[in-house]
Amino acid sequence: MTSTNQNIEQLLVLCKSCNQRAQLEIYNRYNKAMYNTALRIVKDSYKAEDIMQESFLTAFTKLETLEDTKLFGAWLKRIVVNNSIAHYNKTVKQNEVPLETIMYKVEDDNGIEEHSQNDDKVKQIISIMKTLKPNYSLGLTLHLIEGYDYDEICDIMDISYANCRTMISRAKESLRKKLELIA
């Protein structure tokens, strides 16, 4: 696999004309981050892989609708999150996965270094987040880890703005209290 020095905008122009090498280059640049995003929500490595690949297909087929190519990464991540949440909601309705398993672990686009000083603290916080109510856990994941604002969380979770603010506030307070108990 050879990586090009082309920027995303140049690659996306090529992708619009179905250039498979450009599509592969885009895929190689984003697949790990998008897989990790899906995995944090669905907590199933096989399903996360499927969701990630479906999301790339969607992105490549709908590339013409992207107005600003500089926002491709955020646009692709939104597709992945929407697909992951849709799968999660479908799974919950089928009672296949307990709600408390929504959280997986915090990873940024490059992953957390194995020997990071903050590793234990992060694991501890994530462990405690798993014990929160399912909607608190999901809300905090979307807000604090994925970086979505309240309006976006409202759309994803299908709740009102006031409900979202209250839920996030209560989730933070619940997490804070549980962290104080172990400190």
Disulfide bonds with the S-S distance in Angstrom:
none
